[in-house]
């Protein structure tokens, strides 16, 4: 379900384009669209944010009578659950390209922080027709959320579904494996049980990568 249907007025969900970088450290968004803030060693981190608001956004969320000078402000909202912080910084721009520079205190932030550009109505207008937001402070449009990492992420552990000598490198012994094989008796028609027990008392890893065992016994 599109997000717009949840609002009683016109909105432009994720139509604003947002970009983040750290100019002093020449750090920018990585492949995962995360800003690696943890690479900066300064106690105060300067982050630059740039946003583009396409013409389609203004045309969609504002009535034609307001589009020549739309009453709106663009904010960058930064919030973090780990840090229990939520701050807003106002962009400056020409109704198309917006920029701002903020300084974050490293000691007050931890984990990850979410960065999102939000376009908010800045003037009350009660004469607008239905479908247009007229209340002061109404959220009209926003960008896709980007993330900044204040701590280096821990790489996931590599797992393998194959059982081979390398997986058993630290294994010194194997438990006894017993199973039963049932085979029909041609004379009596009964189902006797043939028990086979194979015991691996030791297991050693050799230089060729092959796991060898000794004292193999079958019954």
Buried (B, 14 or more C-beta within 10 A) or exposed (E): EEEEEEEEBBBBBEBBBBBBBBEEBEBEBEEEEBBBBBEBEEEEBBBBBBBBBBEEBBEBBBBEEBEEEBBBBBBBBBBBEEBEBEBEBEBEBEEEEBEBEBEBEBEEBBEBBBBBBBBBBEEEBEEBEEEBBBEEEBBBBBBEBBBBBBEEEEEEEEEEEEEEBEEEEEEEEBEEEEEEEEEEEEEEEEEEEEEEEBBBEEBEBEEEEEBEBEEEEEE
